[in-house]
Amino acid sequence: MKKDLFALKGTICYSKNQKELVFAENSYAVCENGLCAGVFSQLPEEYKDIPVKDMGDRLIIPGFTDLHLHAPQYAYRGTGMDLELLDWLNTITFPQEAKYADLSYAKKAYSIFVDDLKHSFTTRACIFATLHRPATELLMDMLEESGLTTMVGKVNMDRNGAPELQEKSAQASAQDTRQWLEEIKGRYDHTYPILTPRFTPSCTDELMTELGKIQREYHIPIQSHLSENFGEIAWVKELCPTSRFYGDAYDMFGLFGTKPAANEEVSNPASASSNTCPTIMAHCVHSTDEEIQMIKDQGVYIAHCPESNTDIASGIAPIRRYLDMGLHVGLGTDVAGGFSLSMFRAIADAIQVSKLRWRLMDQTQAPVTLEEAFYMATIGGGSFFGKVGSFEKGYEFDAMILDDSNIRHPQEISTRDRLERLVYLSDDRNLVGKYVQGRKVI
Amino acid sequence: MKKDLFALKGTICYSKNQKELVFAENSYAVCENGLCAGVFSQLPEEYKDIPVKDMGDRLIIPGFTDLHLHAPQYAYRGTGMDLELLDWLNTITFPQEAKYADLSYAKKAYSIFVDDLKHSFTTRACIFATLHRPATELLMDMLEESGLTTMVGKVNMDRNGAPELQEKSAQASAQDTRQWLEEIKGRYDHTYPILTPRFTPSCTDELMTELGKIQREYHIPIQSHLSENFGEIAWVKELCPTSRFYGDAYDMFGLFGTKPAANEEVSNPASASSNTCPTIMAHCVHSTDEEIQMIKDQGVYIAHCPESNTDIASGIAPIRRYLDMGLHVGLGTDVAGGFSLSMFRAIADAIQVSKLRWRLMDQTQAPVTLEEAFYMATIGGGSFFGKVGSFEKGYEFDAMILDDSNIRHPQEISTRDRLERLVYLSDDRNLVGKYVQGRKVI
């Protein structure tokens, strides 16, 4: 059964590869049964009678994947940004997240978050909820309703939280996680669970062991934080004295990508087998050579969150190096370490901080280009969901329609210039249509 | 004659000093004849019958002064941002500025610029035009009409430009500058000329000498660029081998603030005497100790342009040091080295880059706080225009009314949090009213 068959016509733009963008003016992107059938300058015979939505000269680009953000933190985005990570967690974040024990507060807060995310440039996202199972399920219900495709994690944390934000024991945390996974089984079409140990300082070895078991039992991916801040890294070394480096403290429990022996590509979470543990690690600002090698060998995804790394004064991740090594790198807004939900802004931030890194730290590492940052926001992060982030044939049909007519200019400009301007100057007014897996979301 | 007498009622917020903000809820800011008569929780007897414009709980803050931007570059903001300064000037900027020889193009481009500036968070600005006298006067006419208070400079450049963007000789440049100053004499109420040698590489010694004479004859302030980029600094040393440092290459011609002997405060440009040369130098990213001392001694204003310094990969200026030394520091968007006209964004950028500077360069230099950055955007730059940037009694009445209701939140937040959110999350939709010197602009 064909769920849908239509074409969007306009100025189509997507990544050919990490270094090149394709610009196809007056062209058609065909959606067939949720997948892209290709981009055509004229509709092929087999599609000549399908409905065409003519967008004039508006830009049509693949959707963006936000590879790392915290839904409960959206409530206080853009405030309290004068602290480093550990103080910020204790003073602001933990007390705020504790509020989600109250389902009526969660409903109020998550309604705003989901509505704003729906109207943002994000089509897919990997989201941290809180440790509260009912609020996490509520968030998942709302996200399913929004039409976006997301992975959502009930957070695990059984140590070093706040009195009001910590699970009673490793066993209680594991039990609650299993209950969550059972309760949502079969409930959603495009909302997936993802295992979410907050970070090593929040999870005892016993809890990590349990999460490793759950991962292998349920075959679901995992997300966490890695090497964001010096204080955090030193603390992990204290807490896990036998780990060789921070990433090893996840790997010890089988929570750090696919073991080299398996030698499989990280693939769609739906198809994760017992050999694979698709993993996203946010930040990787201060990763050591050994850690980076393990990230590569085990196919771990890096969620680069430049705005957050600036706001919490963590530093600037060596993204040029990661790209050149062929690592999987996507972008994250990391709300509310980052304040903005805009993935266009994440692209701009990634370019900007890479220039400062070049200037201030290492002039052998060239800044990130527009092409590379756009790739990270589309295919880079999108591939964690499968074939996502492109209009090449066979990719899932995630598309955004952008009207840039309010960014006025007195002269002719190229399509690439139009895209670059949207990176730096757009806001939600520029988004006039959004499709995810062929579903019209707005 | 009283031009105006009214009060704005709302949540009033302004700098008490560099370290403290005042928040006055349900209060009145009284405007009398273009000046602020003070902020009151209840209207004093003498004002009890004046018209009150009740803004509910909207924020009312002083206007922002954009201390450095290029009007002709607004046309291509947000594009071509992958070059360093000198290449960027030659490849993009000079060819684009050459277009302003055509008055019909200038009209089209400046109409967009002035309209967007009018609807931005800027109430005052110090603006570079191009070297073209007619286009500069057109820009000044439009700015006068907008209601904003601005200083505008016809640019001087008689060397190292492009074939199509360079004045014929030092004498021709000086002559054209005099003609410009004569033609606009008495034409404007709130639009002022400012002498604008582009930067040392663009101006021969002969031209600088002429500009020194013009400054002393017309008693007008000056603006230029200083120590932005390493390539530029090395080039200045080649071009002016007798200068001790870059700033000295301006000072040699009497174009670098007020000489210590005069020992006068830099004051309203209208009152500049033969002893004073109120000066703005944009950037000062790589100033030497000697240069910084001269900036201090001679009361030179620094226009800190963090977004531009990031985009053109110039670096991060040591603003903590400048503030601690008591230098005059304001903020500039530096469109189109910067892409955004938003002074709220300039505040955010100033805070953000100062965190990266602290993290990556010098942990003895604390990041800039919200209070400090807000001060720079209001009084810091505003004081170049006189008593501007505060609601203390006697300040010129520049005010902005901000509706932040679209930045939703599920919980109660403080007024300071509301302000911080506007810094990070606002766009032009949040501006619902603007006054400059008591004039209602929007």
Interface residues (C-beta under 8 A of the other chain):
Chain A: A75 Y76 R77 G78 T79 G80 M81 D82 K99 Y105 K108 A109 I112 D116 T310 D311 A313 S314 G315 I316 F339 S340 I351 Q352 V353 K355 L356 W358 R359 L360 M361 P367 T369 L370 I407 R408 H409 P410 Q411 I413 D417 E420 R421 V423 Y424 L425 D427
Chain B: A75 Y76 R77 G78 T79 G80 M81 D82 K99 Y105 K108 A109 I112 D116 T310 D311 A313 S314 G315 I316 F339 S340 I351 Q352 V353 K355 L356 W358 R359 L360 M361 P367 T369 L370 I407 R408 H409 P410 Q411 I413 D417 E420 R421 V423 Y424 L425 D427
